């Protein structure tokens, strides 16, 4: 399969061998999938997520800037165990999110992603339990 960051995934699948033509997943489609995957993993709305792609030696590299959902400070003061229940510290969750987002985007698009970089731009307090 050939890949190019500007056009996403292109090539032929094993099931289409012998058929003329090719398939491509646009950068816009890859971006939409990555935004939804990141939003799900980081417990925020997709509108809170910014995604960009770059070429890393011919492979796709994904950069994400997003807020992250986390228990409010009041909830943590009342129950310090909420941090562990929510998946750990913000840094630990962001680190774990890299692998989860990479796996989801690769699975859904068929693309091979070389790396995922995450920059946490803010915290959205959540007391509804929706975290990792």
Secondary structure by P-SEA (a helix, b strand, c coil): ccccccccccccccccccccccccccaaaaaaaaaaaaaaaaccccccbbbbbbbcccbbbbbbbbbbbbccaaaaaacccccccccccaaaaaaaaaaaaaaaaaaaccccccbbbbbbcbbbbbcccccc
